[in-house]
């Protein structure tokens, strides 16, 4: 009788051990499945990113020529967060109020007649960007790079241009009530015909004595007629607002 009992116990022990081994195999397979899924997820991450970028660009390009937002704000903000280069963007007449594009790469872009009130372009690269007749009231353009940008006729009421680079920028006819210019570089910038231009605000800018002004403003600033500034602007294309032959200042 003890022998049969021993044999019965051994059979049960063997059964239990085989079950545990099966569980371990299943557990191992489960863990491997998760690991493989994670590996494929990361391998396909670049494809997913590229797909998301293509969709965003499709939204932006589909909205070209429309006066409304057309989903462009969200698409542009997404691409900027992804650090995508946005140069040569065409947002002519677009409605982009309050858009958030800090440090965006937007040289040679077109924002002509765009509604950009309260937009955030802080630290953005805006070389030769077209802002003609754009609505930029309360916009944050501080620390932005607006070298040879065309701001002719733009509404800049209460906009922030502190520490911005406005060298050779075209601000003719711009409306500049309460525009902040503290620390901005306005070397050879053209303010002729600018409205509500504050003498005190100009004097907070860098190289204000080298910019172009109407005779009345120049007199108030105690400046003679700027031959150097006028000579440069005589070479400027009347349409683009900059000299095509001048090299882009890096």
C-alpha positions, 0 to 999 in steps of 0.5 A: 500500500505505501508503494502505490501511495508513493506512485500516486504522489509522484504522478501528481507531482509530475502533473503539477510540474508540467503545468507550471512549466506550461505556465512559464512558457506561456508567460515567456511567450506573452512577454516576448509578444509585448517586446516585439510590439514595442520594437515595431512601435518604435520602428514605425514611429518615423513613418507615423511622424511623416504621415502626420506631417503630410496631413498637416501640410495638406490642411495648410495647402488646402486652405490657401486662398481662403480668408478663414482659418481652415484649420491652418492654425492647429496644423502650423502650431503642430508642425512648429512644435515638431520643429519643421521648417516652415519657410516660404509659407503662403498665408496670404489673407489668412485668419490666424488670430492668436496663433502660437509660433514661437521660434518658428522658421518662417523666412520668405513667407507670405502673410500679406493682409493676414489677420494676426492679432495677438499672434506669438512670433517670439524669436521667430526667423522672419527674414524677408517675410511679407507682412504688408497690410497685415493686422498685427495688433498686440502681436508678440514679435519680440526677439524675432528676426525681421531682417528686410521684412516687409511691414508696409501698411501693417497695423502694429498697434500695441505690438511687441518688437522688443529686441527684434532685428528690424534691420532694413525692414520696410515699415512705410505707412505702418500704424505704430500706436504704442508699439514697443521698440525697446532694444530693437535693431532698426538700422536702415529700417524705413519708417517714412509715412509711419503713423503714430510713431513715438519719438520716445519709443524710437529712442529706446531702439538700437541704431535709431539714428541710422533709420529712415524717417520723414523730415518732420520725424527726423527734425524731432529726433535732431537728425540730419537727412540720412544720405546712407539710408536714402541711398540704400532705399533707392535700390530697393524693389518697390514691390518686395520692399528689399534689395534683391542683390543684398545678401541675407544677413545671418 
